[in-house]
Amino acid sequence: MVTAVSWHDPANIPAAALLDRGYTGPPEYLAGYFHLSYRVTEQAVVVASSGWPQDGWELLPNGSVLVIDRATRRTRVEPLTADSLAPG
């Protein structure tokens, strides 16, 4: 099993700094600045940071863990707890 963790404090999104640097993208992207998304292909499970909403990607909610079975590429999303990160 492999895990990817989405855990961030939305208050720490540097929206003002991004706007000061000339960000001109959609405002809703700022709210998702630290979001992770994932997609399952025939060869792999890919997890990526925010920045490009594209078809075929699933949002990994903040405060959650994506659990990936490497052999089957099956995934499940669980709430982030100490147990969800325990080996085994």
N, C-alpha and C positions, 0 to 999 in steps of 0.2 A: 504494500500500500504506500501511496505517496499522498501528501496533503499540501494544500495551498490555503493560506489563512488570509481572510479579509478582516482587518481590524484597524480602525483609525478614528480619530476624534474629528468630526466634521468642523469643529471650531478652529482647527489648525489649517484649513484650506486657505492657501495664500491668494485669495481672489483679488485683493487690492494690489498686491505685488504683480500679479499677472496682468491686470488691467494697466498698471503703470508701465509695464514693458511692452504694451501695444497689443495685448490679446484682443482679437476682434471676432472670435468665434461665438457660437450661440451661448447665451447666459446659462442655460441649463447644464452645459458641460462643466462650468465652474463648480456647481454643486456636486458633481461626480468626480472631482479631480483625483481622489485617491481610490476610486472604485477599481475593482478587478473584474474581468470578464473571462469566460472560458468557452472553448468549443471542442467538440470531439470529432476527429477525422478518422479515416480508416487506418492511419498510421500512428496517431498520437492524440493526446489530450493537451491542448495548448492553453496556457493561462497568460493573460497579458494585462498590463496596466491600462488605465483609462486614456482617452484621447481620440479614439476613433470609433464611434458607434457604427457598426457594420452588421449586415444581415448574417445570421448564423451564429452569433455570439450570445451567450447567456450571462447575465449579471450575477456575480457572486456577492450576495448581500453583505453589508458591513456586519461584523460580529458573527461570521460564519466560517465554516471549514469545508473546503471541497476535498472529499476523500476519493482517491483514484486507485482503482485496481489496475496495476500496470499490465497484467497478463490479458485482461479482457477489455480494458479501457472503459469499464463501467464506472460511473460516477454517482456520488450522492452528496447532497449538501446538508450539513448538520449545524445546529447552533454551536458557537464556540464555547467549550467548557474544558476544564482540565482533563476530563475523561476522553474528550474527542482527540486530544493530542497525545494520549498515552500510547506507547508502543503496543503492537499486537492487534 
